């Protein structure tokens, strides 16, 4: 992933995590994370990443509770890990779990890496 695209996505995640979301936003981002974790190649990862970017831009002014913002941030982190895994090895990284199961980092890894 290019540095520019990574920066854009990071800004979008921050926008969603800090500015707004709703229960519907949480479900949508969790669904995108689930799809990202099913990706087996870069083309799939690019498609999910574009969907997330478009959604983030369109919903940047939504509001939500702190718990909802935390859930969006967790789902985005899981989605990002899976996108990186799909691009590098063609499979979701170890520790990528479906929504609600709390993805754990692999031994010796820091969360979000």
Secondary structure, DSSP 8 states (H G I E B T S, - for coil): --HHHHHHHHHHHHHHHHT---HHHHHHHHHHHHHHHH--SHHHHHHHHHHHHHHHHHTTT----HHHHHHHHHHHHHHHHHHHHHHHTSS--TT---TTS-----TT--TT-
